[in-house]
Amino acid sequence: MARTFYSRGYKMYSDSGKSVARHVASRKLYRPLRNTERVHHINRDKSDNRRSNLWVFKTQEGHTNTHKRDKKVFGLW
């Protein structure tokens, strides 16, 4: 298993620099993620990469809209 580090609060693989969340989400979907797809942490904890906590959006727009909705409900992001 590769070592990991954090970048802007997200866990990354040290050998490739790739996001752990994107890796876990691709395994959850049984396919590679498209470049346009965005991974969202449902509980808002960027370091929580459990499959059940990750939600994949087809576009950045869908992801942004979820953040806007959550900001209204939970306050500052």
PDB file of N, CA, C and O in Angstrom, chain B, residues numbered from 101:
ATOM      1  N   MET B 101       0.855  -1.187   0.000  1.00  0.00           N
ATOM      2  CA  MET B 101       0.000   0.000   0.000  1.00  0.00           C
ATOM      3  C   MET B 101       0.895   1.241   0.000  1.00  0.00           C
ATOM      4  O   MET B 101       1.874   1.324   0.741  1.00  0.00           O
ATOM      5  N   ALA B 102       0.541   2.170  -0.825  1.00  0.00           N
ATOM      6  CA  ALA B 102       1.313   3.409  -0.930  1.00  0.00           C
ATOM      7  C   ALA B 102       1.078   4.291   0.288  1.00  0.00           C
ATOM      8  O   ALA B 102       0.005   4.262   0.891  1.00  0.00           O
ATOM      9  N   ARG B 103       2.072   5.059   0.637  1.00  0.00           N
ATOM     10  CA  ARG B 103       1.915   6.040   1.709  1.00  0.00           C
ATOM     11  C   ARG B 103       1.017   7.163   1.215  1.00  0.00           C
ATOM     12  O   ARG B 103       0.840   7.362   0.014  1.00  0.00           O
ATOM     13  N   THR B 104       0.456   7.889   2.172  1.00  0.00           N
ATOM     14  CA  THR B 104      -0.437   8.981   1.811  1.00  0.00           C
ATOM     15  C   THR B 104       0.003  10.283   2.468  1.00  0.00           C
ATOM     16  O   THR B 104       0.768  10.285   3.432  1.00  0.00           O
ATOM     17  N   PHE B 105      -0.496  11.387   1.924  1.00  0.00           N
ATOM     18  CA  PHE B 105      -0.281  12.708   2.497  1.00  0.00           C
ATOM     19  C   PHE B 105      -1.551  13.508   2.253  1.00  0.00           C
ATOM     20  O   PHE B 105      -2.436  13.064   1.523  1.00  0.00           O
ATOM     21  N   TYR B 106      -1.642  14.674   2.854  1.00  0.00           N
ATOM     22  CA  TYR B 106      -2.815  15.519   2.696  1.00  0.00           C
ATOM     23  C   TYR B 106      -2.478  16.754   1.869  1.00  0.00           C
ATOM     24  O   TYR B 106      -1.429  17.372   2.045  1.00  0.00           O
ATOM     25  N   SER B 107      -3.383  17.097   0.969  1.00  0.00           N
ATOM     26  CA  SER B 107      -3.260  18.306   0.166  1.00  0.00           C
ATOM     27  C   SER B 107      -4.596  19.029   0.212  1.00  0.00           C
ATOM     28  O   SER B 107      -5.604  18.514  -0.272  1.00  0.00           O
ATOM     29  N   ARG B 108      -4.603  20.216   0.792  1.00  0.00           N
ATOM     30  CA  ARG B 108      -5.832  21.014   0.941  1.00  0.00           C
ATOM     31  C   ARG B 108      -6.925  20.234   1.667  1.00  0.00           C
ATOM     32  O   ARG B 108      -8.112  20.418   1.396  1.00  0.00           O
ATOM     33  N   GLY B 109      -6.521  19.366   2.588  1.00  0.00           N
ATOM     34  CA  GLY B 109      -7.464  18.604   3.380  1.00  0.00           C
ATOM     35  C   GLY B 109      -7.844  17.258   2.783  1.00  0.00           C
ATOM     36  O   GLY B 109      -8.523  16.465   3.436  1.00  0.00           O
ATOM     37  N   TYR B 110      -7.416  16.983   1.548  1.00  0.00           N
ATOM     38  CA  TYR B 110      -7.740  15.729   0.883  1.00  0.00           C
ATOM     39  C   TYR B 110      -6.574  14.758   0.986  1.00  0.00           C
ATOM     40  O   TYR B 110      -5.416  15.154   0.854  1.00  0.00           O
ATOM     41  N   LYS B 111      -6.876  13.496   1.220  1.00  0.00           N
ATOM     42  CA  LYS B 111      -5.847  12.474   1.306  1.00  0.00           C
ATOM     43  C   LYS B 111      -5.414  12.075  -0.107  1.00  0.00           C
ATOM     44  O   LYS B 111      -6.247  11.817  -0.976  1.00  0.00           O
ATOM     45  N   MET B 112      -4.087  12.031  -0.320  1.00  0.00           N
ATOM     46  CA  MET B 112      -3.524  11.734  -1.629  1.00  0.00           C
ATOM     47  C   MET B 112      -2.508  10.601  -1.505  1.00  0.00           C
ATOM     48  O   MET B 112      -1.900  10.425  -0.449  1.00  0.00           O
ATOM     49  N   TYR B 113      -2.324   9.836  -2.576  1.00  0.00           N
ATOM     50  CA  TYR B 113      -1.282   8.810  -2.611  1.00  0.00           C
ATOM     51  C   TYR B 113       0.058   9.466  -2.905  1.00  0.00           C
ATOM     52  O   TYR B 113       0.171  10.260  -3.839  1.00  0.00           O
ATOM     53  N   SER B 114       1.067   9.140  -2.118  1.00  0.00           N
ATOM     54  CA  SER B 114       2.373   9.780  -2.290  1.00  0.00           C
ATOM     55  C   SER B 114       3.099   9.303  -3.541  1.00  0.00           C
ATOM     56  O   SER B 114       3.886  10.059  -4.111  1.00  0.00           O
ATOM     57  N   ASP B 115       2.861   8.084  -3.981  1.00  0.00           N
ATOM     58  CA  ASP B 115       3.581   7.574  -5.154  1.00  0.00           C
ATOM     59  C   ASP B 115       3.046   8.129  -6.471  1.00  0.00           C
ATOM     60  O   ASP B 115       3.788   8.221  -7.449  1.00  0.00           O
ATOM     61  N   SER B 116       1.757   8.502  -6.505  1.00  0.00           N
ATOM     62  CA  SER B 116       1.174   8.995  -7.757  1.00  0.00           C
ATOM     63  C   SER B 116       0.613  10.406  -7.640  1.00  0.00           C
ATOM     64  O   SER B 116       0.394  11.069  -8.654  1.00  0.00           O
ATOM     65  N   GLY B 117       0.376  10.879  -6.406  1.00  0.00           N
ATOM     66  CA  GLY B 117      -0.241  12.184  -6.209  1.00  0.00           C
ATOM     67  C   GLY B 117      -1.737  12.184  -6.485  1.00  0.00           C
ATOM     68  O   GLY B 117      -2.363  13.244  -6.526  1.00  0.00           O
ATOM     69  N   LYS B 118      -2.312  11.001  -6.675  1.00  0.00           N
ATOM     70  CA  LYS B 118      -3.738  10.900  -6.983  1.00  0.00           C
ATOM     71  C   LYS B 118      -4.573  10.884  -5.707  1.00  0.00           C
ATOM     72  O   LYS B 118      -4.113  10.469  -4.643  1.00  0.00           O
ATOM     73  N   SER B 119      -5.801  11.342  -5.844  1.00  0.00           N
ATOM     74  CA  SER B 119      -6.738  11.440  -4.736  1.00  0.00           C
ATOM     75  C   SER B 119      -7.221  10.065  -4.280  1.00  0.00           C
ATOM     76  O   SER B 119      -7.626   9.237  -5.095  1.00  0.00           O
ATOM     77  N   VAL B 120      -7.174   9.835  -2.975  1.00  0.00           N
ATOM     78  CA  VAL B 120      -7.690   8.593  -2.409  1.00  0.00           C
ATOM     79  C   VAL B 120      -9.204   8.532  -2.617  1.00  0.00           C
ATOM     80  O   VAL B 120      -9.742   7.465  -2.914  1.00  0.00           O
ATOM     81  N   ALA B 121      -9.892   9.655  -2.465  1.00  0.00           N
ATOM     82  CA  ALA B 121     -11.352   9.690  -2.641  1.00  0.00           C
ATOM     83  C   ALA B 121     -11.739   9.273  -4.051  1.00  0.00           C
ATOM     84  O   ALA B 121     -12.678   8.497  -4.227  1.00  0.00           O
ATOM     85  N   ARG B 122     -11.038   9.771  -5.051  1.00  0.00           N
ATOM     86  CA  ARG B 122     -11.352   9.392  -6.435  1.00  0.00           C
ATOM     87  C   ARG B 122     -11.073   7.911  -6.669  1.00  0.00           C
ATOM     88  O   ARG B 122     -11.813   7.245  -7.393  1.00  0.00           O
ATOM     89  N   HIS B 123     -10.016   7.399  -6.064  1.00  0.00           N
ATOM     90  CA  HIS B 123      -9.694   5.980  -6.198  1.00  0.00           C
ATOM     91  C   HIS B 123     -10.802   5.120  -5.576  1.00  0.00           C
ATOM     92  O   HIS B 123     -11.276   4.167  -6.196  1.00  0.00           O
ATOM     93  N   VAL B 124     -11.205   5.459  -4.363  1.00  0.00           N
ATOM     94  CA  VAL B 124     -12.250   4.697  -3.667  1.00  0.00           C
ATOM     95  C   VAL B 124     -13.576   4.790  -4.428  1.00  0.00           C
ATOM     96  O   VAL B 124     -14.284   3.793  -4.568  1.00  0.00           O
ATOM     97  N   ALA B 125     -13.906   5.976  -4.915  1.00  0.00           N
ATOM     98  CA  ALA B 125     -15.155   6.157  -5.658  1.00  0.00           C
ATOM     99  C   ALA B 125     -15.146   5.344  -6.947  1.00  0.00           C
ATOM    100  O   ALA B 125     -16.172   4.776  -7.320  1.00  0.00           O
ATOM    101  N   SER B 126     -14.027   5.278  -7.622  1.00  0.00           N
ATOM    102  CA  SER B 126     -13.960   4.492  -8.859  1.00  0.00           C
ATOM    103  C   SER B 126     -14.126   3.006  -8.554  1.00  0.00           C
ATOM    104  O   SER B 126     -14.754   2.279  -9.324  1.00  0.00           O
ATOM    105  N   ARG B 127     -13.574   2.560  -7.452  1.00  0.00           N
ATOM    106  CA  ARG B 127     -13.757   1.153  -7.047  1.00  0.00           C
ATOM    107  C   ARG B 127     -15.209   0.886  -6.676  1.00  0.00           C
ATOM    108  O   ARG B 127     -15.742  -0.188  -6.953  1.00  0.00           O
ATOM    109  N   LYS B 128     -15.842   1.868  -6.049  1.00  0.00           N
ATOM    110  CA  LYS B 128     -17.258   1.741  -5.666  1.00  0.00           C
ATOM    111  C   LYS B 128     -18.134   1.567  -6.910  1.00  0.00           C
ATOM    112  O   LYS B 128     -19.092   0.793  -6.900  1.00  0.00           O
ATOM    113  N   LEU B 129     -17.795   2.294  -7.978  1.00  0.00           N
ATOM    114  CA  LEU B 129     -18.577   2.256  -9.220  1.00  0.00           C
ATOM    115  C   LEU B 129     -18.099   1.160 -10.184  1.00  0.00           C
ATOM    116  O   LEU B 129     -18.710   0.947 -11.231  1.00  0.00           O
ATOM    117  N   TYR B 130     -17.015   0.469  -9.834  1.00  0.00           N
ATOM    118  CA  TYR B 130     -16.440  -0.591 -10.670  1.00  0.00           C
ATOM    119  C   TYR B 130     -16.010  -0.086 -12.047  1.00  0.00           C
ATOM    120  O   TYR B 130     -16.103  -0.805 -13.042  1.00  0.00           O
ATOM    121  N   ARG B 131     -15.531   1.176 -12.087  1.00  0.00           N
ATOM    122  CA  ARG B 131     -15.033   1.753 -13.338  1.00  0.00           C
ATOM    123  C   ARG B 131     -14.194   2.987 -13.022  1.00  0.00           C
ATOM    124  O   ARG B 131     -14.342   3.581 -11.954  1.00  0.00           O
ATOM    125  N   PRO B 132     -13.321   3.373 -13.938  1.00  0.00           N
ATOM    126  CA  PRO B 132     -12.566   4.615 -13.726  1.00  0.00           C
ATOM    127  C   PRO B 132     -13.507   5.820 -13.780  1.00  0.00           C
ATOM    128  O   PRO B 132     -14.490   5.808 -14.519  1.00  0.00           O
ATOM    129  N   LEU B 133     -13.211   6.843 -13.010  1.00  0.00           N
ATOM    130  CA  LEU B 133     -14.005   8.060 -13.062  1.00  0.00           C
ATOM    131  C   LEU B 133     -13.617   8.866 -14.291  1.00  0.00           C
ATOM    132  O   LEU B 133     -12.457   8.879 -14.703  1.00  0.00           O
ATOM    133  N   ARG B 134     -14.598   9.532 -14.866  1.00  0.00           N
ATOM    134  CA  ARG B 134     -14.332  10.430 -15.988  1.00  0.00           C
ATOM    135  C   ARG B 134     -13.703  11.712 -15.446  1.00  0.00           C
ATOM    136  O   ARG B 134     -13.890  12.051 -14.277  1.00  0.00           O
ATOM    137  N   ASN B 135     -12.975  12.407 -16.273  1.00  0.00           N
ATOM    138  CA  ASN B 135     -12.320  13.647 -15.849  1.00  0.00           C
ATOM    139  C   ASN B 135     -13.314  14.695 -15.371  1.00  0.00           C
ATOM    140  O   ASN B 135     -12.983  15.522 -14.522  1.00  0.00           O
ATOM    141  N   THR B 136     -14.534  14.668 -15.911  1.00  0.00           N
ATOM    142  CA  THR B 136     -15.549  15.660 -15.551  1.00  0.00           C
ATOM    143  C   THR B 136     -16.270  15.325 -14.251  1.00  0.00           C
ATOM    144  O   THR B 136     -16.934  16.187 -13.676  1.00  0.00           O
ATOM    145  N   GLU B 137     -16.150  14.088 -13.780  1.00  0.00           N
ATOM    146  CA  GLU B 137     -16.859  13.671 -12.569  1.00  0.00           C
ATOM    147  C   GLU B 137     -16.163  14.191 -11.319  1.00  0.00           C
ATOM    148  O   GLU B 137     -14.934  14.247 -11.259  1.00  0.00           O
ATOM    149  N   ARG B 138     -16.954  14.570 -10.324  1.00  0.00           N
ATOM    150  CA  ARG B 138     -16.447  15.112  -9.061  1.00  0.00           C
ATOM    151  C   ARG B 138     -16.927  14.256  -7.899  1.00  0.00           C
ATOM    152  O   ARG B 138     -18.062  13.779  -7.886  1.00  0.00           O
ATOM    153  N   VAL B 139     -16.051  14.071  -6.933  1.00  0.00           N
ATOM    154  CA  VAL B 139     -16.376  13.272  -5.747  1.00  0.00           C
ATOM    155  C   VAL B 139     -16.723  14.211  -4.597  1.00  0.00           C
ATOM    156  O   VAL B 139     -16.000  15.167  -4.317  1.00  0.00           O
ATOM    157  N   HIS B 140     -17.829  13.924  -3.945  1.00  0.00           N
ATOM    158  CA  HIS B 140     -18.327  14.730  -2.831  1.00  0.00           C
ATOM    159  C   HIS B 140     -18.292  13.894  -1.554  1.00  0.00           C
ATOM    160  O   HIS B 140     -18.684  12.728  -1.563  1.00  0.00           O
ATOM    161  N   HIS B 141     -17.827  14.484  -0.469  1.00  0.00           N
ATOM    162  CA  HIS B 141     -17.837  13.830   0.841  1.00  0.00           C
ATOM    163  C   HIS B 141     -19.144  14.215   1.537  1.00  0.00           C
ATOM    164  O   HIS B 141     -19.333  15.367   1.928  1.00  0.00           O
ATOM    165  N   ILE B 142     -20.021  13.261   1.682  1.00  0.00           N
ATOM    166  CA  ILE B 142     -21.368  13.507   2.199  1.00  0.00           C
ATOM    167  C   ILE B 142     -21.338  14.157   3.576  1.00  0.00           C
ATOM    168  O   ILE B 142     -22.098  15.091   3.833  1.00  0.00           O
ATOM    169  N   ASN B 143     -20.473  13.679   4.464  1.00  0.00           N
ATOM    170  CA  ASN B 143     -20.429  14.223   5.827  1.00  0.00           C
ATOM    171  C   ASN B 143     -19.531  15.458   5.943  1.00  0.00           C
ATOM    172  O   ASN B 143     -19.281  15.947   7.045  1.00  0.00           O
ATOM    173  N   ARG B 144     -19.050  15.958   4.801  1.00  0.00           N
ATOM    174  CA  ARG B 144     -18.237  17.174   4.720  1.00  0.00           C
ATOM    175  C   ARG B 144     -16.844  17.023   5.332  1.00  0.00           C
ATOM    176  O   ARG B 144     -16.152  18.020   5.539  1.00  0.00           O
ATOM    177  N   ASP B 145     -16.429  15.795   5.622  1.00  0.00           N
ATOM    178  CA  ASP B 145     -15.088  15.524   6.159  1.00  0.00           C
ATOM    179  C   ASP B 145     -14.216  15.008   5.017  1.00  0.00           C
ATOM    180  O   ASP B 145     -14.357  13.860   4.594  1.00  0.00           O
ATOM    181  N   LYS B 146     -13.313  15.858   4.517  1.00  0.00           N
ATOM    182  CA  LYS B 146     -12.489  15.526   3.362  1.00  0.00           C
ATOM    183  C   LYS B 146     -11.593  14.312   3.590  1.00  0.00           C
ATOM    184  O   LYS B 146     -11.168  13.675   2.626  1.00  0.00           O
ATOM    185  N   SER B 147     -11.303  13.986   4.824  1.00  0.00           N
ATOM    186  CA  SER B 147     -10.423  12.853   5.095  1.00  0.00           C
ATOM    187  C   SER B 147     -11.187  11.541   5.266  1.00  0.00           C
ATOM    188  O   SER B 147     -10.568  10.489   5.424  1.00  0.00           O
ATOM    189  N   ASP B 148     -12.514  11.585   5.238  1.00  0.00           N
ATOM    190  CA  ASP B 148     -13.347  10.388   5.412  1.00  0.00           C
ATOM    191  C   ASP B 148     -13.659   9.800   4.037  1.00  0.00           C
ATOM    192  O   ASP B 148     -14.604  10.224   3.372  1.00  0.00           O
ATOM    193  N   ASN B 149     -12.867   8.836   3.625  1.00  0.00           N
ATOM    194  CA  ASN B 149     -12.983   8.263   2.290  1.00  0.00           C
ATOM    195  C   ASN B 149     -13.676   6.899   2.268  1.00  0.00           C
ATOM    196  O   ASN B 149     -13.404   6.079   1.391  1.00  0.00           O
ATOM    197  N   ARG B 150     -14.556   6.660   3.216  1.00  0.00           N
ATOM    198  CA  ARG B 150     -15.338   5.416   3.178  1.00  0.00           C
ATOM    199  C   ARG B 150     -16.263   5.451   1.963  1.00  0.00           C
ATOM    200  O   ARG B 150     -16.766   6.512   1.595  1.00  0.00           O
ATOM    201  N   ARG B 151     -16.485   4.307   1.348  1.00  0.00           N
ATOM    202  CA  ARG B 151     -17.377   4.230   0.180  1.00  0.00           C
ATOM    203  C   ARG B 151     -18.730   4.846   0.466  1.00  0.00           C
ATOM    204  O   ARG B 151     -19.288   5.552  -0.373  1.00  0.00           O
ATOM    205  N   SER B 152     -19.254   4.581   1.644  1.00  0.00           N
ATOM    206  CA  SER B 152     -20.593   5.075   1.991  1.00  0.00           C
ATOM    207  C   SER B 152     -20.638   6.592   2.150  1.00  0.00           C
ATOM    208  O   SER B 152     -21.721   7.176   2.170  1.00  0.00           O
ATOM    209  N   ASN B 153     -19.487   7.233   2.262  1.00  0.00           N
ATOM    210  CA  ASN B 153     -19.434   8.682   2.445  1.00  0.00           C
ATOM    211  C   ASN B 153     -19.152   9.434   1.143  1.00  0.00           C
ATOM    212  O   ASN B 153     -19.114  10.665   1.135  1.00  0.00           O
ATOM    213  N   LEU B 154     -18.958   8.714   0.061  1.00  0.00           N
ATOM    214  CA  LEU B 154     -18.600   9.358  -1.197  1.00  0.00           C
ATOM    215  C   LEU B 154     -19.756   9.327  -2.185  1.00  0.00           C
ATOM    216  O   LEU B 154     -20.436   8.314  -2.349  1.00  0.00           O
ATOM    217  N   TRP B 155     -19.956  10.463  -2.836  1.00  0.00           N
ATOM    218  CA  TRP B 155     -21.022  10.634  -3.807  1.00  0.00           C
ATOM    219  C   TRP B 155     -20.379  11.206  -5.055  1.00  0.00           C
ATOM    220  O   TRP B 155     -19.655  12.198  -4.975  1.00  0.00           O
ATOM    221  N   VAL B 156     -20.627  10.601  -6.207  1.00  0.00           N
ATOM    222  CA  VAL B 156     -20.007  11.046  -7.452  1.00  0.00           C
ATOM    223  C   VAL B 156     -21.013  11.839  -8.284  1.00  0.00           C
ATOM    224  O   VAL B 156     -22.122  11.380  -8.556  1.00  0.00           O
ATOM    225  N   PHE B 157     -20.594  13.038  -8.680  1.00  0.00           N
ATOM    226  CA  PHE B 157     -21.406  13.900  -9.539  1.00  0.00           C
ATOM    227  C   PHE B 157     -20.871  13.833 -10.959  1.00  0.00           C
ATOM    228  O   PHE B 157     -19.662  13.722 -11.164  1.00  0.00           O
ATOM    229  N   LYS B 158     -21.752  13.899 -11.928  1.00  0.00           N
ATOM    230  CA  LYS B 158     -21.340  13.866 -13.332  1.00  0.00           C
ATOM    231  C   LYS B 158     -20.575  15.117 -13.737  1.00  0.00           C
ATOM    232  O   LYS B 158     -19.709  15.071 -14.611  1.00  0.00           O
ATOM    233  N   THR B 159     -20.900  16.234 -13.095  1.00  0.00           N
ATOM    234  CA  THR B 159     -20.265  17.501 -13.459  1.00  0.00           C
ATOM    235  C   THR B 159     -19.941  18.329 -12.216  1.00  0.00           C
ATOM    236  O   THR B 159     -20.448  18.066 -11.125  1.00  0.00           O
ATOM    237  N   GLN B 160     -19.096  19.321 -12.404  1.00  0.00           N
ATOM    238  CA  GLN B 160     -18.779  20.250 -11.323  1.00  0.00           C
ATOM    239  C   GLN B 160     -20.020  21.040 -10.929  1.00  0.00           C
ATOM    240  O   GLN B 160     -20.196  21.375  -9.758  1.00  0.00           O
ATOM    241  N   GLU B 161     -20.885  21.341 -11.904  1.00  0.00           N
ATOM    242  CA  GLU B 161     -22.094  22.125 -11.626  1.00  0.00           C
ATOM    243  C   GLU B 161     -22.987  21.435 -10.586  1.00  0.00           C
ATOM    244  O   GLU B 161     -23.475  22.080  -9.659  1.00  0.00           O
ATOM    245  N   GLY B 162     -23.194  20.143 -10.742  1.00  0.00           N
ATOM    246  CA  GLY B 162     -24.003  19.410  -9.769  1.00  0.00           C
ATOM    247  C   GLY B 162     -23.375  19.419  -8.386  1.00  0.00           C
ATOM    248  O   GLY B 162     -24.071  19.537  -7.377  1.00  0.00           O
ATOM    249  N   HIS B 163     -22.070  19.294  -8.347  1.00  0.00           N
ATOM    250  CA  HIS B 163     -21.344  19.302  -7.085  1.00  0.00           C
ATOM    251  C   HIS B 163     -21.455  20.676  -6.419  1.00  0.00           C
ATOM    252  O   HIS B 163     -21.699  20.769  -5.216  1.00  0.00           O
ATOM    253  N   THR B 164     -21.277  21.727  -7.197  1.00  0.00           N
ATOM    254  CA  THR B 164     -21.376  23.096  -6.679  1.00  0.00           C
ATOM    255  C   THR B 164     -22.768  23.372  -6.130  1.00  0.00           C
ATOM    256  O   THR B 164     -22.906  23.985  -5.071  1.00  0.00           O
ATOM    257  N   ASN B 165     -23.801  22.926  -6.839  1.00  0.00           N
ATOM    258  CA  ASN B 165     -25.175  23.136  -6.379  1.00  0.00           C
ATOM    259  C   ASN B 165     -25.427  22.452  -5.038  1.00  0.00           C
ATOM    260  O   ASN B 165     -26.149  22.989  -4.198  1.00  0.00           O
ATOM    261  N   THR B 166     -24.846  21.285  -4.832  1.00  0.00           N
ATOM    262  CA  THR B 166     -24.982  20.594  -3.549  1.00  0.00           C
ATOM    263  C   THR B 166     -24.303  21.385  -2.442  1.00  0.00           C
ATOM    264  O   THR B 166     -24.840  21.478  -1.338  1.00  0.00           O
ATOM    265  N   HIS B 167     -23.137  21.955  -2.712  1.00  0.00           N
ATOM    266  CA  HIS B 167     -22.447  22.780  -1.716  1.00  0.00           C
ATOM    267  C   HIS B 167     -23.280  24.012  -1.362  1.00  0.00           C
ATOM    268  O   HIS B 167     -23.366  24.394  -0.195  1.00  0.00           O
ATOM    269  N   LYS B 168     -23.886  24.626  -2.367  1.00  0.00           N
ATOM    270  CA  LYS B 168     -24.732  25.803  -2.109  1.00  0.00           C
ATOM    271  C   LYS B 168     -25.921  25.433  -1.235  1.00  0.00           C
ATOM    272  O   LYS B 168     -26.265  26.161  -0.304  1.00  0.00           O
ATOM    273  N   ARG B 169     -26.553  24.292  -1.538  1.00  0.00           N
ATOM    274  CA  ARG B 169     -27.697  23.836  -0.739  1.00  0.00           C
ATOM    275  C   ARG B 169     -27.256  23.523   0.698  1.00  0.00           C
ATOM    276  O   ARG B 169     -27.929  23.900   1.657  1.00  0.00           O
ATOM    277  N   ASP B 170     -26.132  22.838   0.832  1.00  0.00           N
ATOM    278  CA  ASP B 170     -25.623  22.498   2.170  1.00  0.00           C
ATOM    279  C   ASP B 170     -25.259  23.750   2.964  1.00  0.00           C
ATOM    280  O   ASP B 170     -25.437  23.787   4.181  1.00  0.00           O
ATOM    281  N   LYS B 171     -24.754  24.767   2.285  1.00  0.00           N
ATOM    282  CA  LYS B 171     -24.384  26.006   2.978  1.00  0.00           C
ATOM    283  C   LYS B 171     -25.615  26.648   3.606  1.00  0.00           C
ATOM    284  O   LYS B 171     -25.545  27.185   4.712  1.00  0.00           O
ATOM    285  N   LYS B 172     -26.744  26.591   2.897  1.00  0.00           N
ATOM    286  CA  LYS B 172     -27.986  27.141   3.444  1.00  0.00           C
ATOM    287  C   LYS B 172     -28.439  26.360   4.667  1.00  0.00           C
ATOM    288  O   LYS B 172     -28.950  26.943   5.622  1.00  0.00           O
ATOM    289  N   VAL B 173     -28.254  25.042   4.643  1.00  0.00           N
ATOM    290  CA  VAL B 173     -28.708  24.183   5.731  1.00  0.00           C
ATOM    291  C   VAL B 173     -27.740  24.213   6.925  1.00  0.00           C
ATOM    292  O   VAL B 173     -28.159  24.330   8.076  1.00  0.00           O
ATOM    293  N   PHE B 174     -26.433  24.104   6.624  1.00  0.00           N
ATOM    294  CA  PHE B 174     -25.428  23.945   7.691  1.00  0.00           C
ATOM    295  C   PHE B 174     -24.646  25.209   8.004  1.00  0.00           C
ATOM    296  O   PHE B 174     -23.904  25.237   8.986  1.00  0.00           O
ATOM    297  N   GLY B 175     -24.786  26.245   7.208  1.00  0.00           N
ATOM    298  CA  GLY B 175     -23.998  27.457   7.429  1.00  0.00           C
ATOM    299  C   GLY B 175     -22.724  27.418   6.631  1.00  0.00           C
ATOM    300  O   GLY B 175     -22.658  26.763   5.591  1.00  0.00           O
ATOM    301  N   LEU B 176     -21.712  28.109   7.104  1.00  0.00           N
ATOM    302  CA  LEU B 176     -20.441  28.184   6.371  1.00  0.00           C
ATOM    303  C   LEU B 176     -19.875  26.818   6.123  1.00  0.00           C
ATOM    304  O   LEU B 176     -19.951  25.945   6.988  1.00  0.00           O
ATOM    305  N   TRP B 177     -19.310  26.615   4.961  1.00  0.00           N
ATOM    306  CA  TRP B 177     -18.754  25.315   4.570  1.00  0.00           C
ATOM    307  C   TRP B 177     -17.431  25.097   5.210  1.00  0.00           C
ATOM    308  O   TRP B 177     -16.808  24.057   4.999  1.00  0.00           O
TER     309      TRP B 177
END
